[in-house]
Amino acid sequence: MPIALSCGLVLLNEDGEVLLAHATETRHWDIPKGAPDPGENDRDAALRETREETGLVLDSHALIELGRFPYRRDKELHLFATRLRRAEVALDTLTCTSMFKSYHTGRLIPEMDAYRWTTADEVPQYASQSLTRLFAQTLTLASIDARLAEAGL
């Protein structure tokens, strides 16, 4: 079975909370991520997916590379991270321009429809089991926060 790749951004605020986006028509919240386009490098794919799923336009020089991680049996994640100041991100103005066909109506609707800052303790309440496991066992939010601080972010 081929392994798919998703490239994404872990966006932390000054309190070490992660920005999660609600996946429309599901109960899960997720980080901005998705497959790279043909010929697109992973960093650019992560930035594009973040722009499409949140409307945030970020500088590639403000990212640190976290690495490539197993996510599910059929998927790996190549993750990057940066820090955003809570005061600079108005959650109610974030907008998803990436669309998919509604499971219920067949109409095109945004992939993401809500946003929230989430503590490490709250992640299991909102995120999928795969993302919860990643942040609990492999790549903790505290370790990402420390790496961002070390990088001066």
N, C-alpha and C positions, 0 to 999 in steps of 0.2 A: 504494500500500500504506500503510495507516494505521500511524503510529508509536505503539507502546505506551510507557507511562511506568511506571518503577519508582522508588520513593522509598526511600532507604536511608541507613544510618549507617556511617561509617568510624570504628571504635572503636580508638584508639591507646592504648598504655600509656606509661609514663614512659620507656621505651627506644625509642619510636618504632615498636614492633611493632604490627601490625594483627591484630585478632581475626577469625579466619575460622571459619565453620561448615561442616561437611561435609554436602553435599546427599545425603541418603539414596538408596541404589541408583545412585549415579553415582560417578565418580572425582574430581569437582570439589569444591572448597571455595569458599565465597562469603562476602560480607559480608551482614548482614541487610538484606533489601530486598524490595519487592513493590509491587503496584499499589494506588493509593489507592482507598478505597471511595467510592461516589457521595457528593458533598458534603463529603468529607474533604479538608482542606488537606494539602499535601505534607509539611510538618514533622510533623504528627500521624500521617500514614501511615508515615513513617520510624520514629517512636517506637513505633507499634503493631506494625509488622513486627518490630522489634527485640525487643519484649516477647514476641510470639508465637513467634519463632524462637530466642530465647535465655533468656527468662524475666527479662531485665534490665528494670527499671522506671527510666527515666531522666527527669531534669528537662529540659523543653524550653528553659529559660533557660540551660542549660549546653551548648547546641549552637551551633556556628557553621555558617553556610550556605556550602557549597563551590560550589554552582551546578548548572547543568544541562549534561549531557555526552552526546555520542553514545556509544552502547554497542555496538549492532549495527545492521545496516541497518534493522531493524524495531523498535528499542527505544532509548529515551533514559533516562538516570538523573538524578534530582534528588537530590543528595547533601548530607548534613550530617555534621558530625564532632563528637566530644567525646573527652576523655581519661578513661581508667579506670586506677586504680592496680592493678598486677598482684596485690598482696596483697588487694585488695578483690574480686577475681573468682576464685572457685574453679571452674576449668573443669569439673570433674566434677560440679558441682551445676547447671550451666546445663541448661535443659530447653526443648525445643520443644513447643508445644501446637498448632501449625498442622499439620494432617494432610492426607494425600493417599492415593489408592488405590495400593497396591503394584503395580508393573508385573508382578511375578511371581505374587503370590497374590490380588490384588484386595482384600486387607484394608487397613483404614486404618492408616497408619503415620506417624510424625513426618517432616516435611519435612527436618529437620536432625537428625543423630544423633551428632555429635562436634564438639569445639571445640579451637582451638589458637591460640597467639600465633605470628605469622609475621613474619620480617624481610622487608625489601624484596627481598633476594637470594633468599629462599625462595619468594616469591609464584609465580614461573613453575612451580615444582615441584608446586604444589597447585591453583592457581586456573585457571579457564577462560582461553582465549586472549583473550577480550574484556576480562576483568578485569585480566589481566596487562598487556595493551596499555594500558589506561587508567592503571594505576599506573606504568607505565614511561615513557609518552610524554606524557600529558595532565595527570595529577594525581599527582605523585610523593608517596610517603609522607613524604619529607623536607620537601616544601613544605607538606603538611598539618600535620606536626609543628610547623613554624615558625609557621604561622597559629594553631595552638592555643596555642603559647607566647606569641605576641603578644597573644592574647585573655586571657591569664592562666590558661589551662587546662593 
